[in-house]
Amino acid sequence: MSVLAELIEQEFTESGVFPLGFLYASVKNVGTTTAIVNGLELEAGEAKDYPFVGKPYPEKPFDPQDSTLYVMCVY
């Protein structure tokens, strides 16, 4: 049986992007300063989810700035 979904779990200290076509994503700011996720501020300790909605998402950028982001993504 072939794998149908790919899971990524990683910490980022540099900017990145959730890939085009992802199905679910979660990001938590585990650092001490504000980060930017999809153009919005994510304060230290806060998290944001992109839940499964039955269709793939367009890519979404993130930038830890001077913080660290823990990212989980299924595509």
C-alpha positions, 0 to 999 in steps of 0.5 A: 500500500502506498502512502497517501499523506505526508506528515512534517513535524519540525521547528523553524527559526527561519521563514518558510511556507506551508506547501501548496495542497496541504490538508491540515497544519498546526503552528505554535510559537514556542519562542519568546517574541512575536512571529508572523503566520500568514500575515498575522501576528502569533504571540509567544505561546500561542498556536494556530490550526488550519483544520481539515476542510475536505479540500487542500489549502493554498500555500501559507507563509510563516516567519518566526522573526526572532522566535521559534515555530513548531510546525506540523503539516499534513499534505 
